[in-house]
Amino acid sequence: MALLALLAGCSVALKVTYNQGPTLLYWWMDGYVDFEDEQSPRVHQLIEQWFQWNRREQLPDYIQLLQRGEALVMDPVLTPQTMCAAAEEVRRRLLGAFEHAVPSLAEVAVTLSPEQLKQLEKRFEKNNRKYRDEFMSPRREERVKASAKKAEERFELVYGPVGDAQHERIVQTASASPYDPEQWLAERRLLQQEIVQSLRTLQAARASGANNAALVTQAQAALRQIGRHSAQSPREAYRSQQQRVWDYNCAFAAQLHNTMSPAQRQFAQRKLRRWEDDLRVLHEAGR
């Protein structure tokens, strides 16, 4: 059910959120680097082009994925393998969306100034502090509570309100999870450092007189490597941890789905169908 996380942010009004996507994405990116006046028009243009491609090329695929999900949630018994396969389908599509964005991201990356990199580092650290405040309480019971709340919200997004027994199962599963927020945050910081260092290397190459075409090619290679490292850590110890968490979550999702009542499964099917209908409207509007 990784698809749920993909759509969670726009469950209330998918069409409205998607149509506002270019503006929302620009302001999200601007919050990290504070675009200069001469950068903004091109960034807006590149974002709009990506959304046009996504609407034209990827929405039909998302629609088919939702259709398969509608059938899946009606099955009263699912296996961890089925859940992992569904999650992997979503992960491949996200990687494809990122790959299409790489040339545009590279074009922007080579224009960033040292001051903008400082802004990026500050934003990374702000996000890290927020994560630590929310999910890394010194008290273990508080950490479990925060993790369980997040998991429950995701399930309720699709299946509707969970029952008391299901709530208890979520709490128990969060308590036994191999997920380690300390490890996750340490890995996140290493990835952030890789991003900043890659951008500093580009700035040094630009200062030494490298031509723009060479810089963009270098930036694309760096971004693709960052994308690979984001999906799968280059550090073996953390890769093993990622796999344990992935397998555990697949089993958890299957176990909880198998406790859902017919009414909850029907609720989920209707929810996915509404999302499908919304995406179909968005695709047709963009043709």
BABA-92589 format. One record per residue (C-alpha): x, y, z; residue in one letter; residue number from 1. Coordinates in nm, 2 decimals, decimal comma, padded with zeros to 4 digits. Example, Ala and Ser with C-alpha at 12.3 -4.5 7.8 and 13.67 -1.06 7.14 Angstrom:
BEGIN
u = 01,23	v = -00,45	w = 00,78	resn = A	resi = 1
u = 01,37	v = -00,11	w = 00,71	resn = S	resi = 2
***
This chain:
BEGIN
u = 00,00	v = 00,00	w = 00,00	resn = M	resi = 1
u = 00,29	v = 00,24	w = -00,07	resn = A	resi = 2
u = 00,05	v = 00,40	w = -00,32	resn = L	resi = 3
u = -00,13	v = 00,54	w = -00,02	resn = L	resi = 4
u = 00,17	v = 00,75	w = 00,08	resn = A	resi = 5
u = 00,20	v = 00,87	w = -00,28	resn = L	resi = 6
u = -00,15	v = 01,01	w = -00,27	resn = L	resi = 7
u = -00,19	v = 01,09	w = 00,09	resn = A	resi = 8
u = -00,11	v = 01,46	w = 00,05	resn = G	resi = 9
u = -00,39	v = 01,51	w = -00,19	resn = C	resi = 10
u = -00,67	v = 01,29	w = -00,07	resn = S	resi = 11
u = -00,91	v = 01,56	w = 00,01	resn = V	resi = 12
u = -00,91	v = 01,74	w = -00,33	resn = A	resi = 13
u = -00,68	v = 01,56	w = -00,57	resn = L	resi = 14
u = -00,78	v = 01,76	w = -00,88	resn = K	resi = 15
u = -00,74	v = 02,09	w = -00,71	resn = V	resi = 16
u = -00,40	v = 01,99	w = -00,55	resn = T	resi = 17
u = -00,27	v = 01,86	w = -00,88	resn = Y	resi = 18
u = -00,37	v = 02,16	w = -01,08	resn = N	resi = 19
u = -00,19	v = 02,38	w = -00,82	resn = Q	resi = 20
u = 00,11	v = 02,14	w = -00,83	resn = G	resi = 21
u = 00,34	v = 02,37	w = -01,03	resn = P	resi = 22
u = 00,30	v = 02,66	w = -00,79	resn = T	resi = 23
u = 00,32	v = 02,44	w = -00,48	resn = L	resi = 24
u = 00,63	v = 02,27	w = -00,60	resn = L	resi = 25
u = 00,80	v = 02,60	w = -00,69	resn = Y	resi = 26
u = 00,73	v = 02,74	w = -00,34	resn = W	resi = 27
u = 00,85	v = 02,42	w = -00,18	resn = W	resi = 28
u = 01,18	v = 02,44	w = -00,38	resn = M	resi = 29
u = 01,21	v = 02,81	w = -00,31	resn = D	resi = 30
u = 01,19	v = 02,74	w = 00,06	resn = G	resi = 31
u = 01,51	v = 02,54	w = 00,03	resn = Y	resi = 32
u = 01,72	v = 02,77	w = -00,18	resn = V	resi = 33
u = 01,54	v = 03,11	w = -00,21	resn = D	resi = 34
u = 01,55	v = 03,15	w = -00,59	resn = F	resi = 35
u = 01,68	v = 03,48	w = -00,72	resn = E	resi = 36
u = 01,48	v = 03,70	w = -00,95	resn = D	resi = 37
u = 01,67	v = 03,59	w = -01,26	resn = E	resi = 38
u = 01,63	v = 03,22	w = -01,17	resn = Q	resi = 39
u = 01,25	v = 03,22	w = -01,10	resn = S	resi = 40
u = 01,11	v = 03,24	w = -01,46	resn = P	resi = 41
u = 01,31	v = 02,95	w = -01,58	resn = R	resi = 42
u = 01,24	v = 02,74	w = -01,27	resn = V	resi = 43
u = 00,86	v = 02,80	w = -01,32	resn = H	resi = 44
u = 00,89	v = 02,70	w = -01,69	resn = Q	resi = 45
u = 01,08	v = 02,38	w = -01,61	resn = L	resi = 46
u = 00,83	v = 02,28	w = -01,34	resn = I	resi = 47
u = 00,54	v = 02,34	w = -01,58	resn = E	resi = 48
u = 00,70	v = 02,13	w = -01,85	resn = Q	resi = 49
u = 00,75	v = 01,84	w = -01,60	resn = W	resi = 50
u = 00,38	v = 01,86	w = -01,50	resn = F	resi = 51
u = 00,28	v = 01,86	w = -01,86	resn = Q	resi = 52
u = 00,48	v = 01,54	w = -01,92	resn = W	resi = 53
u = 00,35	v = 01,38	w = -01,60	resn = N	resi = 54
u = -00,01	v = 01,46	w = -01,70	resn = R	resi = 55
u = 00,04	v = 01,32	w = -02,05	resn = R	resi = 56
u = 00,26	v = 01,02	w = -01,99	resn = E	resi = 57
u = 00,23	v = 00,91	w = -01,63	resn = Q	resi = 58
u = -00,13	v = 00,97	w = -01,53	resn = L	resi = 59
u = -00,27	v = 00,69	w = -01,75	resn = P	resi = 60
u = -00,02	v = 00,45	w = -01,58	resn = D	resi = 61
u = -00,14	v = 00,58	w = -01,23	resn = Y	resi = 62
u = -00,50	v = 00,51	w = -01,33	resn = I	resi = 63
u = -00,41	v = 00,15	w = -01,42	resn = Q	resi = 64
u = -00,23	v = 00,11	w = -01,09	resn = L	resi = 65
u = -00,53	v = 00,24	w = -00,90	resn = L	resi = 66
u = -00,75	v = 00,00	w = -01,09	resn = Q	resi = 67
u = -00,54	v = -00,29	w = -00,98	resn = R	resi = 68
u = -00,54	v = -00,15	w = -00,63	resn = G	resi = 69
u = -00,92	v = -00,14	w = -00,63	resn = E	resi = 70
u = -00,93	v = -00,52	w = -00,70	resn = A	resi = 71
u = -00,65	v = -00,58	w = -00,45	resn = L	resi = 72
u = -00,82	v = -00,42	w = -00,15	resn = V	resi = 73
u = -01,13	v = -00,63	w = -00,20	resn = M	resi = 74
u = -00,92	v = -00,95	w = -00,15	resn = D	resi = 75
u = -00,98	v = -01,06	w = 00,21	resn = P	resi = 76
u = -00,64	v = -01,22	w = 00,24	resn = V	resi = 77
u = -00,32	v = -01,07	w = 00,11	resn = L	resi = 78
u = 00,04	v = -01,19	w = 00,16	resn = T	resi = 79
u = 00,34	v = -00,98	w = 00,24	resn = P	resi = 80
u = 00,48	v = -01,07	w = -00,10	resn = Q	resi = 81
u = 00,17	v = -00,91	w = -00,27	resn = T	resi = 82
u = 00,21	v = -00,60	w = -00,06	resn = M	resi = 83
u = 00,58	v = -00,57	w = -00,14	resn = C	resi = 84
u = 00,51	v = -00,62	w = -00,51	resn = A	resi = 85
u = 00,25	v = -00,33	w = -00,50	resn = A	resi = 86
u = 00,50	v = -00,11	w = -00,32	resn = A	resi = 87
u = 00,77	v = -00,19	w = -00,56	resn = E	resi = 88
u = 00,55	v = -00,09	w = -00,85	resn = E	resi = 89
u = 00,50	v = 00,25	w = -00,69	resn = V	resi = 90
u = 00,87	v = 00,29	w = -00,62	resn = R	resi = 91
u = 00,96	v = 00,22	w = -00,98	resn = R	resi = 92
u = 00,73	v = 00,49	w = -01,10	resn = R	resi = 93
u = 00,87	v = 00,75	w = -00,85	resn = L	resi = 94
u = 01,22	v = 00,67	w = -00,98	resn = L	resi = 95
u = 01,09	v = 00,72	w = -01,34	resn = G	resi = 96
u = 00,94	v = 01,06	w = -01,24	resn = A	resi = 97
u = 01,27	v = 01,16	w = -01,08	resn = F	resi = 98
u = 01,47	v = 01,05	w = -01,38	resn = E	resi = 99
u = 01,26	v = 01,26	w = -01,61	resn = H	resi = 100
u = 01,32	v = 01,56	w = -01,38	resn = A	resi = 101
u = 01,70	v = 01,52	w = -01,38	resn = V	resi = 102
u = 01,78	v = 01,74	w = -01,68	resn = P	resi = 103
u = 01,57	v = 02,02	w = -01,54	resn = S	resi = 104
u = 01,71	v = 01,98	w = -01,19	resn = L	resi = 105
u = 02,07	v = 01,99	w = -01,33	resn = A	resi = 106
u = 02,00	v = 02,31	w = -01,53	resn = E	resi = 107
u = 01,89	v = 02,47	w = -01,20	resn = V	resi = 108
u = 02,16	v = 02,32	w = -00,99	resn = A	resi = 109
u = 02,45	v = 02,48	w = -01,19	resn = V	resi = 110
u = 02,31	v = 02,83	w = -01,13	resn = T	resi = 111
u = 02,29	v = 02,81	w = -00,75	resn = L	resi = 112
u = 02,51	v = 03,05	w = -00,55	resn = S	resi = 113
u = 02,71	v = 02,99	w = -00,23	resn = P	resi = 114
u = 02,45	v = 03,18	w = -00,04	resn = E	resi = 115
u = 02,18	v = 02,95	w = -00,17	resn = Q	resi = 116
u = 02,38	v = 02,65	w = -00,06	resn = L	resi = 117
u = 02,40	v = 02,80	w = 00,29	resn = K	resi = 118
u = 02,02	v = 02,84	w = 00,28	resn = Q	resi = 119
u = 01,98	v = 02,48	w = 00,17	resn = L	resi = 120
u = 02,20	v = 02,36	w = 00,46	resn = E	resi = 121
u = 01,99	v = 02,56	w = 00,71	resn = K	resi = 122
u = 01,67	v = 02,42	w = 00,57	resn = R	resi = 123
u = 01,80	v = 02,06	w = 00,60	resn = F	resi = 124
u = 01,89	v = 02,12	w = 00,96	resn = E	resi = 125
u = 01,55	v = 02,27	w = 01,03	resn = K	resi = 126
u = 01,38	v = 01,97	w = 00,89	resn = N	resi = 127
u = 01,61	v = 01,74	w = 01,09	resn = N	resi = 128
u = 01,52	v = 01,92	w = 01,41	resn = R	resi = 129
u = 01,16	v = 01,89	w = 01,33	resn = K	resi = 130
u = 01,19	v = 01,52	w = 01,27	resn = Y	resi = 131
u = 01,38	v = 01,47	w = 01,60	resn = R	resi = 132
u = 01,12	v = 01,66	w = 01,79	resn = D	resi = 133
u = 00,83	v = 01,46	w = 01,64	resn = E	resi = 134
u = 00,98	v = 01,11	w = 01,63	resn = F	resi = 135
u = 01,28	v = 01,09	w = 01,86	resn = M	resi = 136
u = 01,16	v = 01,15	w = 02,21	resn = S	resi = 137
u = 01,39	v = 01,03	w = 02,49	resn = P	resi = 138
u = 01,10	v = 00,82	w = 02,61	resn = R	resi = 139
u = 01,05	v = 00,50	w = 02,40	resn = R	resi = 140
u = 00,68	v = 00,50	w = 02,46	resn = E	resi = 141
u = 00,65	v = 00,84	w = 02,31	resn = E	resi = 142
u = 00,85	v = 00,73	w = 02,00	resn = R	resi = 143
u = 00,62	v = 00,43	w = 01,96	resn = V	resi = 144
u = 00,32	v = 00,65	w = 02,00	resn = K	resi = 145
u = 00,43	v = 00,89	w = 01,73	resn = A	resi = 146
u = 00,52	v = 00,61	w = 01,49	resn = S	resi = 147
u = 00,19	v = 00,43	w = 01,55	resn = A	resi = 148
u = -00,01	v = 00,75	w = 01,49	resn = K	resi = 149
u = 00,16	v = 00,81	w = 01,16	resn = K	resi = 150
u = 00,09	v = 00,45	w = 01,05	resn = A	resi = 151
u = -00,27	v = 00,46	w = 01,16	resn = E	resi = 152
u = -00,34	v = 00,79	w = 00,98	resn = E	resi = 153
u = -00,21	v = 00,62	w = 00,65	resn = R	resi = 154
u = -00,44	v = 00,32	w = 00,69	resn = F	resi = 155
u = -00,74	v = 00,54	w = 00,78	resn = E	resi = 156
u = -00,68	v = 00,75	w = 00,48	resn = L	resi = 157
u = -00,78	v = 00,45	w = 00,27	resn = V	resi = 158
u = -00,98	v = 00,21	w = 00,49	resn = Y	resi = 159
u = -01,16	v = 00,46	w = 00,70	resn = G	resi = 160
u = -01,15	v = 00,46	w = 01,09	resn = P	resi = 161
u = -00,99	v = 00,15	w = 01,24	resn = V	resi = 162
u = -01,14	v = -00,04	w = 01,53	resn = G	resi = 163
u = -01,00	v = -00,08	w = 01,88	resn = D	resi = 164
u = -00,84	v = -00,41	w = 01,81	resn = A	resi = 165
u = -00,68	v = -00,28	w = 01,49	resn = Q	resi = 166
u = -00,55	v = 00,02	w = 01,68	resn = H	resi = 167
u = -00,39	v = -00,21	w = 01,93	resn = E	resi = 168
u = -00,23	v = -00,42	w = 01,66	resn = R	resi = 169
u = -00,08	v = -00,10	w = 01,50	resn = I	resi = 170
u = 00,07	v = 00,00	w = 01,83	resn = V	resi = 171
u = 00,21	v = -00,34	w = 01,89	resn = Q	resi = 172
u = 00,36	v = -00,35	w = 01,54	resn = T	resi = 173
u = 00,51	v = -00,01	w = 01,58	resn = A	resi = 174
u = 00,67	v = -00,12	w = 01,91	resn = S	resi = 175
u = 00,82	v = -00,43	w = 01,75	resn = A	resi = 176
u = 00,94	v = -00,26	w = 01,43	resn = S	resi = 177
u = 01,30	v = -00,28	w = 01,33	resn = P	resi = 178
u = 01,28	v = 00,08	w = 01,22	resn = Y	resi = 179
u = 01,54	v = 00,29	w = 01,41	resn = D	resi = 180
u = 01,48	v = 00,67	w = 01,39	resn = P	resi = 181
u = 01,84	v = 00,74	w = 01,50	resn = E	resi = 182
u = 01,98	v = 00,53	w = 01,21	resn = Q	resi = 183
u = 01,73	v = 00,69	w = 00,97	resn = W	resi = 184
u = 01,83	v = 01,04	w = 01,07	resn = L	resi = 185
u = 02,20	v = 00,96	w = 01,05	resn = A	resi = 186
u = 02,15	v = 00,82	w = 00,70	resn = E	resi = 187
u = 01,94	v = 01,12	w = 00,60	resn = R	resi = 188
u = 02,22	v = 01,36	w = 00,71	resn = R	resi = 189
u = 02,48	v = 01,17	w = 00,50	resn = L	resi = 190
u = 02,26	v = 01,20	w = 00,20	resn = L	resi = 191
u = 02,21	v = 01,57	w = 00,27	resn = Q	resi = 192
u = 02,59	v = 01,61	w = 00,29	resn = Q	resi = 193
u = 02,63	v = 01,43	w = -00,04	resn = E	resi = 194
u = 02,38	v = 01,68	w = -00,20	resn = I	resi = 195
u = 02,56	v = 01,98	w = -00,06	resn = V	resi = 196
u = 02,90	v = 01,85	w = -00,15	resn = Q	resi = 197
u = 02,79	v = 01,77	w = -00,51	resn = S	resi = 198
u = 02,66	v = 02,13	w = -00,55	resn = L	resi = 199
u = 02,98	v = 02,27	w = -00,41	resn = R	resi = 200
u = 03,18	v = 02,07	w = -00,66	resn = T	resi = 201
u = 02,97	v = 02,21	w = -00,94	resn = L	resi = 202
u = 03,03	v = 02,56	w = -00,81	resn = Q	resi = 203
u = 03,41	v = 02,50	w = -00,80	resn = A	resi = 204
u = 03,40	v = 02,37	w = -01,16	resn = A	resi = 205
u = 03,20	v = 02,68	w = -01,27	resn = R	resi = 206
u = 03,45	v = 02,91	w = -01,09	resn = A	resi = 207
u = 03,74	v = 02,73	w = -01,27	resn = S	resi = 208
u = 03,59	v = 02,81	w = -01,61	resn = G	resi = 209
u = 03,41	v = 02,49	w = -01,71	resn = A	resi = 210
u = 03,15	v = 02,55	w = -01,98	resn = N	resi = 211
u = 02,79	v = 02,52	w = -01,91	resn = N	resi = 212
u = 02,72	v = 02,21	w = -02,11	resn = A	resi = 213
u = 02,99	v = 02,02	w = -01,92	resn = A	resi = 214
u = 02,86	v = 02,15	w = -01,59	resn = L	resi = 215
u = 02,50	v = 02,03	w = -01,67	resn = V	resi = 216
u = 02,64	v = 01,69	w = -01,77	resn = T	resi = 217
u = 02,83	v = 01,67	w = -01,45	resn = Q	resi = 218
u = 02,52	v = 01,78	w = -01,25	resn = A	resi = 219
u = 02,30	v = 01,51	w = -01,42	resn = Q	resi = 220
u = 02,55	v = 01,24	w = -01,32	resn = A	resi = 221
u = 02,56	v = 01,37	w = -00,96	resn = A	resi = 222
u = 02,18	v = 01,38	w = -00,94	resn = L	resi = 223
u = 02,14	v = 01,03	w = -01,07	resn = R	resi = 224
u = 02,39	v = 00,90	w = -00,81	resn = Q	resi = 225
u = 02,20	v = 01,09	w = -00,54	resn = I	resi = 226
u = 01,88	v = 00,94	w = -00,66	resn = G	resi = 227
u = 02,03	v = 00,59	w = -00,65	resn = R	resi = 228
u = 02,17	v = 00,65	w = -00,30	resn = H	resi = 229
u = 01,83	v = 00,78	w = -00,18	resn = S	resi = 230
u = 01,66	v = 00,46	w = -00,31	resn = A	resi = 231
u = 01,93	v = 00,23	w = -00,18	resn = Q	resi = 232
u = 02,20	v = 00,34	w = 00,06	resn = S	resi = 233
u = 02,56	v = 00,29	w = -00,06	resn = P	resi = 234
u = 02,64	v = 00,17	w = 00,30	resn = R	resi = 235
u = 02,59	v = -00,20	w = 00,34	resn = E	resi = 236
u = 02,48	v = -00,18	w = 00,71	resn = A	resi = 237
u = 02,20	v = 00,06	w = 00,63	resn = Y	resi = 238
u = 02,10	v = -00,13	w = 00,32	resn = R	resi = 239
u = 02,04	v = -00,43	w = 00,54	resn = S	resi = 240
u = 01,84	v = -00,22	w = 00,78	resn = Q	resi = 241
u = 01,64	v = -00,08	w = 00,49	resn = Q	resi = 242
u = 01,55	v = -00,43	w = 00,37	resn = Q	resi = 243
u = 01,45	v = -00,54	w = 00,72	resn = R	resi = 244
u = 01,22	v = -00,25	w = 00,76	resn = V	resi = 245
u = 01,08	v = -00,30	w = 00,40	resn = W	resi = 246
u = 01,00	v = -00,66	w = 00,47	resn = D	resi = 247
u = 00,85	v = -00,59	w = 00,81	resn = Y	resi = 248
u = 00,63	v = -00,32	w = 00,67	resn = N	resi = 249
u = 00,50	v = -00,54	w = 00,39	resn = C	resi = 250
u = 00,41	v = -00,81	w = 00,64	resn = A	resi = 251
u = 00,25	v = -00,55	w = 00,87	resn = F	resi = 252
u = 00,04	v = -00,41	w = 00,59	resn = A	resi = 253
u = -00,08	v = -00,75	w = 00,48	resn = A	resi = 254
u = -00,16	v = -00,85	w = 00,84	resn = Q	resi = 255
u = -00,36	v = -00,54	w = 00,91	resn = L	resi = 256
u = -00,54	v = -00,56	w = 00,57	resn = H	resi = 257
u = -00,65	v = -00,91	w = 00,66	resn = N	resi = 258
u = -00,83	v = -00,78	w = 00,97	resn = T	resi = 259
u = -01,03	v = -00,53	w = 00,77	resn = M	resi = 260
u = -01,41	v = -00,59	w = 00,76	resn = S	resi = 261
u = -01,60	v = -00,61	w = 00,43	resn = P	resi = 262
u = -01,72	v = -00,25	w = 00,50	resn = A	resi = 263
u = -01,37	v = -00,12	w = 00,54	resn = Q	resi = 264
u = -01,25	v = -00,29	w = 00,22	resn = R	resi = 265
u = -01,55	v = -00,14	w = 00,03	resn = Q	resi = 266
u = -01,46	v = 00,20	w = 00,18	resn = F	resi = 267
u = -01,11	v = 00,15	w = 00,04	resn = A	resi = 268
u = -01,23	v = 00,05	w = -00,30	resn = Q	resi = 269
u = -01,45	v = 00,35	w = -00,33	resn = R	resi = 270
u = -01,17	v = 00,58	w = -00,21	resn = K	resi = 271
u = -00,93	v = 00,44	w = -00,47	resn = L	resi = 272
u = -01,20	v = 00,47	w = -00,74	resn = R	resi = 273
u = -01,25	v = 00,84	w = -00,66	resn = R	resi = 274
u = -00,88	v = 00,90	w = -00,70	resn = W	resi = 275
u = -00,89	v = 00,71	w = -01,03	resn = E	resi = 276
u = -01,18	v = 00,92	w = -01,15	resn = D	resi = 277
u = -01,00	v = 01,24	w = -01,05	resn = D	resi = 278
u = -00,68	v = 01,13	w = -01,24	resn = L	resi = 279
u = -00,89	v = 01,05	w = -01,54	resn = R	resi = 280
u = -01,04	v = 01,40	w = -01,54	resn = V	resi = 281
u = -00,69	v = 01,55	w = -01,51	resn = L	resi = 282
u = -00,55	v = 01,34	w = -01,79	resn = H	resi = 283
u = -00,84	v = 01,42	w = -02,03	resn = E	resi = 284
u = -00,81	v = 01,79	w = -01,95	resn = A	resi = 285
u = -00,45	v = 01,79	w = -02,05	resn = G	resi = 286
u = -00,49	v = 01,62	w = -02,38	resn = R	resi = 287
***
